[in-house]
Amino acid sequence: MTGQFRWPLGMPLVDHLGAGLWEIRSKLPTRIARVLFCVQDEELVLLHGFIKKTEKLH
């Protein structure tokens, strides 16, 4: 992925995890949520969403 798609792409909101996989980070009042996605034919494909239980994504 080389360009932006009409929204701020980069830390701290979006992080590139490698091999075309990206992570959207969202801070909720008492938790932290993540959504993993990739880009296919200029569209975001949401792969998995979860509430983090630890500080580090493995």
PDB file of N, CA, C and O in Angstrom:
ATOM      1  N   MET A   1       0.856  -1.161   0.000  1.00  0.00           N
ATOM      2  CA  MET A   1       0.000   0.000   0.000  1.00  0.00           C
ATOM      3  C   MET A   1       0.904   1.226   0.000  1.00  0.00           C
ATOM      4  O   MET A   1       1.788   1.359   0.846  1.00  0.00           O
ATOM      5  N   THR A   2       0.678   2.099  -0.938  1.00  0.00           N
ATOM      6  CA  THR A   2       1.591   3.226  -1.087  1.00  0.00           C
ATOM      7  C   THR A   2       0.967   4.570  -0.752  1.00  0.00           C
ATOM      8  O   THR A   2       1.700   5.522  -0.483  1.00  0.00           O
ATOM      9  N   GLY A   3      -0.352   4.688  -0.756  1.00  0.00           N
ATOM     10  CA  GLY A   3      -0.967   5.995  -0.556  1.00  0.00           C
ATOM     11  C   GLY A   3      -1.998   5.981   0.539  1.00  0.00           C
ATOM     12  O   GLY A   3      -2.260   4.956   1.167  1.00  0.00           O
ATOM     13  N   GLN A   4      -2.579   7.142   0.755  1.00  0.00           N
ATOM     14  CA  GLN A   4      -3.623   7.267   1.748  1.00  0.00           C
ATOM     15  C   GLN A   4      -4.984   7.136   1.084  1.00  0.00           C
ATOM     16  O   GLN A   4      -5.137   7.417  -0.105  1.00  0.00           O
ATOM     17  N   PHE A   5      -5.955   6.712   1.852  1.00  0.00           N
ATOM     18  CA  PHE A   5      -7.300   6.494   1.363  1.00  0.00           C
ATOM     19  C   PHE A   5      -8.286   7.439   2.033  1.00  0.00           C
ATOM     20  O   PHE A   5      -9.254   6.999   2.653  1.00  0.00           O
ATOM     21  N   ARG A   6      -8.036   8.744   1.908  1.00  0.00           N
ATOM     22  CA  ARG A   6      -8.926   9.795   2.401  1.00  0.00           C
ATOM     23  C   ARG A   6      -9.103   9.807   3.907  1.00  0.00           C
ATOM     24  O   ARG A   6     -10.099  10.344   4.392  1.00  0.00           O
ATOM     25  N   TRP A   7      -8.189   9.245   4.656  1.00  0.00           N
ATOM     26  CA  TRP A   7      -8.229   9.345   6.105  1.00  0.00           C
ATOM     27  C   TRP A   7      -6.796   9.272   6.603  1.00  0.00           C
ATOM     28  O   TRP A   7      -5.927   8.742   5.910  1.00  0.00           O
ATOM     29  N   PRO A   8      -6.537   9.793   7.785  1.00  0.00           N
ATOM     30  CA  PRO A   8      -5.143   9.792   8.281  1.00  0.00           C
ATOM     31  C   PRO A   8      -4.620   8.373   8.445  1.00  0.00           C
ATOM     32  O   PRO A   8      -5.163   7.588   9.222  1.00  0.00           O
ATOM     33  N   LEU A   9      -3.588   8.055   7.727  1.00  0.00           N
ATOM     34  CA  LEU A   9      -3.002   6.723   7.781  1.00  0.00           C
ATOM     35  C   LEU A   9      -1.656   6.834   8.478  1.00  0.00           C
ATOM     36  O   LEU A   9      -0.739   7.463   7.950  1.00  0.00           O
ATOM     37  N   GLY A  10      -1.526   6.251   9.623  1.00  0.00           N
ATOM     38  CA  GLY A  10      -0.279   6.291  10.361  1.00  0.00           C
ATOM     39  C   GLY A  10      -0.516   6.288  11.860  1.00  0.00           C
ATOM     40  O   GLY A  10      -1.648   6.365  12.335  1.00  0.00           O
ATOM     41  N   MET A  11       0.574   6.197  12.579  1.00  0.00           N
ATOM     42  CA  MET A  11       0.519   6.152  14.034  1.00  0.00           C
ATOM     43  C   MET A  11       0.013   7.492  14.564  1.00  0.00           C
ATOM     44  O   MET A  11       0.304   8.524  13.959  1.00  0.00           O
ATOM     45  N   PRO A  12      -0.712   7.517  15.637  1.00  0.00           N
ATOM     46  CA  PRO A  12      -1.008   6.397  16.529  1.00  0.00           C
ATOM     47  C   PRO A  12      -2.291   5.640  16.176  1.00  0.00           C
ATOM     48  O   PRO A  12      -2.623   4.668  16.855  1.00  0.00           O
ATOM     49  N   LEU A  13      -3.012   6.048  15.153  1.00  0.00           N
ATOM     50  CA  LEU A  13      -4.293   5.403  14.836  1.00  0.00           C
ATOM     51  C   LEU A  13      -4.158   4.125  14.025  1.00  0.00           C
ATOM     52  O   LEU A  13      -4.913   3.176  14.238  1.00  0.00           O
ATOM     53  N   VAL A  14      -3.209   4.086  13.102  1.00  0.00           N
ATOM     54  CA  VAL A  14      -3.056   2.937  12.208  1.00  0.00           C
ATOM     55  C   VAL A  14      -1.592   2.521  12.192  1.00  0.00           C
ATOM     56  O   VAL A  14      -0.702   3.367  12.098  1.00  0.00           O
ATOM     57  N   ASP A  15      -1.342   1.216  12.284  1.00  0.00           N
ATOM     58  CA  ASP A  15       0.025   0.710  12.268  1.00  0.00           C
ATOM     59  C   ASP A  15       0.134  -0.396  11.228  1.00  0.00           C
ATOM     60  O   ASP A  15      -0.761  -1.233  11.111  1.00  0.00           O
ATOM     61  N   HIS A  16       1.232  -0.400  10.470  1.00  0.00           N
ATOM     62  CA  HIS A  16       1.496  -1.446   9.481  1.00  0.00           C
ATOM     63  C   HIS A  16       2.185  -2.597  10.189  1.00  0.00           C
ATOM     64  O   HIS A  16       3.237  -2.405  10.800  1.00  0.00           O
ATOM     65  N   LEU A  17       1.609  -3.793  10.116  1.00  0.00           N
ATOM     66  CA  LEU A  17       2.159  -4.961  10.802  1.00  0.00           C
ATOM     67  C   LEU A  17       3.032  -5.812   9.896  1.00  0.00           C
ATOM     68  O   LEU A  17       3.677  -6.753  10.361  1.00  0.00           O
ATOM     69  N   GLY A  18       3.059  -5.489   8.597  1.00  0.00           N
ATOM     70  CA  GLY A  18       3.868  -6.237   7.649  1.00  0.00           C
ATOM     71  C   GLY A  18       3.020  -7.121   6.759  1.00  0.00           C
ATOM     72  O   GLY A  18       1.892  -7.470   7.107  1.00  0.00           O
ATOM     73  N   ALA A  19       3.568  -7.484   5.605  1.00  0.00           N
ATOM     74  CA  ALA A  19       2.933  -8.396   4.647  1.00  0.00           C
ATOM     75  C   ALA A  19       1.514  -7.970   4.276  1.00  0.00           C
ATOM     76  O   ALA A  19       0.641  -8.820   4.103  1.00  0.00           O
ATOM     77  N   GLY A  20       1.276  -6.669   4.152  1.00  0.00           N
ATOM     78  CA  GLY A  20      -0.032  -6.173   3.745  1.00  0.00           C
ATOM     79  C   GLY A  20      -1.077  -6.130   4.844  1.00  0.00           C
ATOM     80  O   GLY A  20      -2.240  -5.831   4.575  1.00  0.00           O
ATOM     81  N   LEU A  21      -0.685  -6.423   6.080  1.00  0.00           N
ATOM     82  CA  LEU A  21      -1.603  -6.432   7.215  1.00  0.00           C
ATOM     83  C   LEU A  21      -1.459  -5.133   8.003  1.00  0.00           C
ATOM     84  O   LEU A  21      -0.350  -4.694   8.308  1.00  0.00           O
ATOM     85  N   TRP A  22      -2.603  -4.526   8.327  1.00  0.00           N
ATOM     86  CA  TRP A  22      -2.645  -3.261   9.057  1.00  0.00           C
ATOM     87  C   TRP A  22      -3.511  -3.407  10.293  1.00  0.00           C
ATOM     88  O   TRP A  22      -4.330  -4.322  10.390  1.00  0.00           O
ATOM     89  N   GLU A  23      -3.319  -2.485  11.246  1.00  0.00           N
ATOM     90  CA  GLU A  23      -4.066  -2.500  12.498  1.00  0.00           C
ATOM     91  C   GLU A  23      -4.616  -1.105  12.764  1.00  0.00           C
ATOM     92  O   GLU A  23      -3.873  -0.125  12.727  1.00  0.00           O
ATOM     93  N   ILE A  24      -5.922  -1.014  13.033  1.00  0.00           N
ATOM     94  CA  ILE A  24      -6.535   0.231  13.487  1.00  0.00           C
ATOM     95  C   ILE A  24      -6.615   0.154  15.003  1.00  0.00           C
ATOM     96  O   ILE A  24      -7.086  -0.839  15.558  1.00  0.00           O
ATOM     97  N   ARG A  25      -6.154   1.207  15.670  1.00  0.00           N
ATOM     98  CA  ARG A  25      -6.134   1.243  17.131  1.00  0.00           C
ATOM     99  C   ARG A  25      -7.196   2.202  17.632  1.00  0.00           C
ATOM    100  O   ARG A  25      -7.310   3.324  17.139  1.00  0.00           O
ATOM    101  N   SER A  26      -7.971   1.765  18.608  1.00  0.00           N
ATOM    102  CA  SER A  26      -9.016   2.609  19.169  1.00  0.00           C
ATOM    103  C   SER A  26      -8.996   2.496  20.684  1.00  0.00           C
ATOM    104  O   SER A  26      -9.065   1.395  21.230  1.00  0.00           O
ATOM    105  N   LYS A  27      -8.903   3.631  21.363  1.00  0.00           N
ATOM    106  CA  LYS A  27      -8.956   3.643  22.821  1.00  0.00           C
ATOM    107  C   LYS A  27     -10.389   3.899  23.263  1.00  0.00           C
ATOM    108  O   LYS A  27     -10.979   4.931  22.942  1.00  0.00           O
ATOM    109  N   LEU A  28     -10.933   2.948  24.000  1.00  0.00           N
ATOM    110  CA  LEU A  28     -12.257   3.066  24.586  1.00  0.00           C
ATOM    111  C   LEU A  28     -12.092   3.574  26.018  1.00  0.00           C
ATOM    112  O   LEU A  28     -10.969   3.594  26.521  1.00  0.00           O
ATOM    113  N   PRO A  29     -13.164   3.982  26.691  1.00  0.00           N
ATOM    114  CA  PRO A  29     -13.008   4.536  28.040  1.00  0.00           C
ATOM    115  C   PRO A  29     -12.257   3.624  29.016  1.00  0.00           C
ATOM    116  O   PRO A  29     -11.472   4.117  29.826  1.00  0.00           O
ATOM    117  N   THR A  30     -12.478   2.319  28.957  1.00  0.00           N
ATOM    118  CA  THR A  30     -11.817   1.423  29.914  1.00  0.00           C
ATOM    119  C   THR A  30     -11.004   0.317  29.246  1.00  0.00           C
ATOM    120  O   THR A  30     -10.418  -0.517  29.937  1.00  0.00           O
ATOM    121  N   ARG A  31     -10.959   0.298  27.915  1.00  0.00           N
ATOM    122  CA  ARG A  31     -10.268  -0.792  27.207  1.00  0.00           C
ATOM    123  C   ARG A  31      -9.632  -0.257  25.925  1.00  0.00           C
ATOM    124  O   ARG A  31      -9.815   0.903  25.555  1.00  0.00           O
ATOM    125  N   ILE A  32      -8.890  -1.122  25.267  1.00  0.00           N
ATOM    126  CA  ILE A  32      -8.287  -0.790  23.978  1.00  0.00           C
ATOM    127  C   ILE A  32      -8.789  -1.804  22.954  1.00  0.00           C
ATOM    128  O   ILE A  32      -8.714  -3.012  23.178  1.00  0.00           O
ATOM    129  N   ALA A  33      -9.301  -1.305  21.831  1.00  0.00           N
ATOM    130  CA  ALA A  33      -9.809  -2.180  20.770  1.00  0.00           C
ATOM    131  C   ALA A  33      -8.877  -2.124  19.572  1.00  0.00           C
ATOM    132  O   ALA A  33      -8.205  -1.119  19.338  1.00  0.00           O
ATOM    133  N   ARG A  34      -8.845  -3.216  18.816  1.00  0.00           N
ATOM    134  CA  ARG A  34      -8.050  -3.306  17.596  1.00  0.00           C
ATOM    135  C   ARG A  34      -8.877  -3.926  16.485  1.00  0.00           C
ATOM    136  O   ARG A  34      -9.715  -4.793  16.731  1.00  0.00           O
ATOM    137  N   VAL A  35      -8.636  -3.474  15.260  1.00  0.00           N
ATOM    138  CA  VAL A  35      -9.227  -4.090  14.083  1.00  0.00           C
ATOM    139  C   VAL A  35      -8.096  -4.332  13.096  1.00  0.00           C
ATOM    140  O   VAL A  35      -7.371  -3.405  12.738  1.00  0.00           O
ATOM    141  N   LEU A  36      -7.945  -5.568  12.659  1.00  0.00           N
ATOM    142  CA  LEU A  36      -6.926  -5.918  11.670  1.00  0.00           C
ATOM    143  C   LEU A  36      -7.571  -5.878  10.295  1.00  0.00           C
ATOM    144  O   LEU A  36      -8.704  -6.324  10.113  1.00  0.00           O
ATOM    145  N   PHE A  37      -6.829  -5.332   9.321  1.00  0.00           N
ATOM    146  CA  PHE A  37      -7.381  -5.226   7.973  1.00  0.00           C
ATOM    147  C   PHE A  37      -6.289  -5.295   6.931  1.00  0.00           C
ATOM    148  O   PHE A  37      -5.104  -5.162   7.237  1.00  0.00           O
ATOM    149  N   CYS A  38      -6.709  -5.505   5.688  1.00  0.00           N
ATOM    150  CA  CYS A  38      -5.825  -5.418   4.536  1.00  0.00           C
ATOM    151  C   CYS A  38      -6.546  -4.575   3.487  1.00  0.00           C
ATOM    152  O   CYS A  38      -7.707  -4.208   3.667  1.00  0.00           O
ATOM    153  N   VAL A  39      -5.858  -4.273   2.403  1.00  0.00           N
ATOM    154  CA  VAL A  39      -6.447  -3.494   1.321  1.00  0.00           C
ATOM    155  C   VAL A  39      -6.484  -4.386   0.078  1.00  0.00           C
ATOM    156  O   VAL A  39      -5.460  -4.929  -0.339  1.00  0.00           O
ATOM    157  N   GLN A  40      -7.672  -4.529  -0.504  1.00  0.00           N
ATOM    158  CA  GLN A  40      -7.868  -5.357  -1.691  1.00  0.00           C
ATOM    159  C   GLN A  40      -8.599  -4.514  -2.730  1.00  0.00           C
ATOM    160  O   GLN A  40      -9.719  -4.067  -2.483  1.00  0.00           O
ATOM    161  N   ASP A  41      -7.983  -4.291  -3.885  1.00  0.00           N
ATOM    162  CA  ASP A  41      -8.611  -3.500  -4.950  1.00  0.00           C
ATOM    163  C   ASP A  41      -9.108  -2.147  -4.445  1.00  0.00           C
ATOM    164  O   ASP A  41     -10.232  -1.740  -4.740  1.00  0.00           O
ATOM    165  N   GLU A  42      -8.263  -1.456  -3.682  1.00  0.00           N
ATOM    166  CA  GLU A  42      -8.532  -0.123  -3.135  1.00  0.00           C
ATOM    167  C   GLU A  42      -9.682  -0.093  -2.133  1.00  0.00           C
ATOM    168  O   GLU A  42     -10.254   0.970  -1.895  1.00  0.00           O
ATOM    169  N   GLU A  43     -10.032  -1.230  -1.542  1.00  0.00           N
ATOM    170  CA  GLU A  43     -11.041  -1.293  -0.502  1.00  0.00           C
ATOM    171  C   GLU A  43     -10.434  -1.889   0.759  1.00  0.00           C
ATOM    172  O   GLU A  43      -9.598  -2.790   0.683  1.00  0.00           O
ATOM    173  N   LEU A  44     -10.856  -1.384   1.930  1.00  0.00           N
ATOM    174  CA  LEU A  44     -10.434  -1.966   3.193  1.00  0.00           C
ATOM    175  C   LEU A  44     -11.221  -3.244   3.421  1.00  0.00           C
ATOM    176  O   LEU A  44     -12.444  -3.261   3.283  1.00  0.00           O
ATOM    177  N   VAL A  45     -10.524  -4.308   3.768  1.00  0.00           N
ATOM    178  CA  VAL A  45     -11.156  -5.579   4.100  1.00  0.00           C
ATOM    179  C   VAL A  45     -10.874  -5.825   5.577  1.00  0.00           C
ATOM    180  O   VAL A  45      -9.738  -6.100   5.962  1.00  0.00           O
ATOM    181  N   LEU A  46     -11.915  -5.725   6.404  1.00  0.00           N
ATOM    182  CA  LEU A  46     -11.755  -5.937   7.845  1.00  0.00           C
ATOM    183  C   LEU A  46     -11.665  -7.431   8.106  1.00  0.00           C
ATOM    184  O   LEU A  46     -12.534  -8.201   7.698  1.00  0.00           O
ATOM    185  N   LEU A  47     -10.595  -7.829   8.794  1.00  0.00           N
ATOM    186  CA  LEU A  47     -10.331  -9.252   9.000  1.00  0.00           C
ATOM    187  C   LEU A  47     -10.730  -9.738  10.381  1.00  0.00           C
ATOM    188  O   LEU A  47     -11.247 -10.845  10.534  1.00  0.00           O
ATOM    189  N   HIS A  48     -10.486  -8.898  11.398  1.00  0.00           N
ATOM    190  CA  HIS A  48     -10.741  -9.342  12.768  1.00  0.00           C
ATOM    191  C   HIS A  48     -10.747  -8.129  13.688  1.00  0.00           C
ATOM    192  O   HIS A  48      -9.912  -7.236  13.544  1.00  0.00           O
ATOM    193  N   GLY A  49     -11.662  -8.092  14.612  1.00  0.00           N
ATOM    194  CA  GLY A  49     -11.703  -7.043  15.622  1.00  0.00           C
ATOM    195  C   GLY A  49     -11.691  -7.679  16.998  1.00  0.00           C
ATOM    196  O   GLY A  49     -12.270  -8.747  17.200  1.00  0.00           O
ATOM    197  N   PHE A  50     -11.027  -7.021  17.952  1.00  0.00           N
ATOM    198  CA  PHE A  50     -10.938  -7.600  19.287  1.00  0.00           C
ATOM    199  C   PHE A  50     -10.628  -6.526  20.320  1.00  0.00           C
ATOM    200  O   PHE A  50     -10.147  -5.443  19.987  1.00  0.00           O
ATOM    201  N   ILE A  51     -10.914  -6.846  21.584  1.00  0.00           N
ATOM    202  CA  ILE A  51     -10.543  -6.019  22.723  1.00  0.00           C
ATOM    203  C   ILE A  51      -9.248  -6.593  23.275  1.00  0.00           C
ATOM    204  O   ILE A  51      -9.164  -7.786  23.566  1.00  0.00           O
ATOM    205  N   LYS A  52      -8.245  -5.744  23.418  1.00  0.00           N
ATOM    206  CA  LYS A  52      -6.947  -6.218  23.909  1.00  0.00           C
ATOM    207  C   LYS A  52      -7.009  -6.569  25.386  1.00  0.00           C
ATOM    208  O   LYS A  52      -7.664  -5.890  26.176  1.00  0.00           O
ATOM    209  N   LYS A  53      -6.314  -7.643  25.743  1.00  0.00           N
ATOM    210  CA  LYS A  53      -6.223  -8.065  27.145  1.00  0.00           C
ATOM    211  C   LYS A  53      -4.815  -7.863  27.684  1.00  0.00           C
ATOM    212  O   LYS A  53      -4.602  -7.884  28.896  1.00  0.00           O
ATOM    213  N   THR A  54      -3.846  -7.666  26.783  1.00  0.00           N
ATOM    214  CA  THR A  54      -2.468  -7.425  27.201  1.00  0.00           C
ATOM    215  C   THR A  54      -1.970  -6.162  26.522  1.00  0.00           C
ATOM    216  O   THR A  54      -2.637  -5.623  25.639  1.00  0.00           O
ATOM    217  N   GLU A  55      -0.816  -5.696  26.924  1.00  0.00           N
ATOM    218  CA  GLU A  55      -0.237  -4.478  26.370  1.00  0.00           C
ATOM    219  C   GLU A  55       0.349  -4.667  24.974  1.00  0.00           C
ATOM    220  O   GLU A  55       0.414  -3.710  24.203  1.00  0.00           O
ATOM    221  N   LYS A  56       0.782  -5.899  24.633  1.00  0.00           N
ATOM    222  CA  LYS A  56       1.509  -6.119  23.386  1.00  0.00           C
ATOM    223  C   LYS A  56       0.724  -7.015  22.439  1.00  0.00           C
ATOM    224  O   LYS A  56       0.125  -8.002  22.866  1.00  0.00           O
ATOM    225  N   LEU A  57       0.725  -6.670  21.144  1.00  0.00           N
ATOM    226  CA  LEU A  57       0.114  -7.509  20.113  1.00  0.00           C
ATOM    227  C   LEU A  57       1.157  -8.527  19.665  1.00  0.00           C
ATOM    228  O   LEU A  57       2.259  -8.148  19.268  1.00  0.00           O
ATOM    229  N   HIS A  58       0.823  -9.808  19.722  1.00  0.00           N
ATOM    230  CA  HIS A  58       1.778 -10.870  19.355  1.00  0.00           C
ATOM    231  C   HIS A  58       1.516 -11.327  17.946  1.00  0.00           C
ATOM    232  O   HIS A  58       2.208 -12.214  17.445  1.00  0.00           O
TER     233      HIS A  58
END
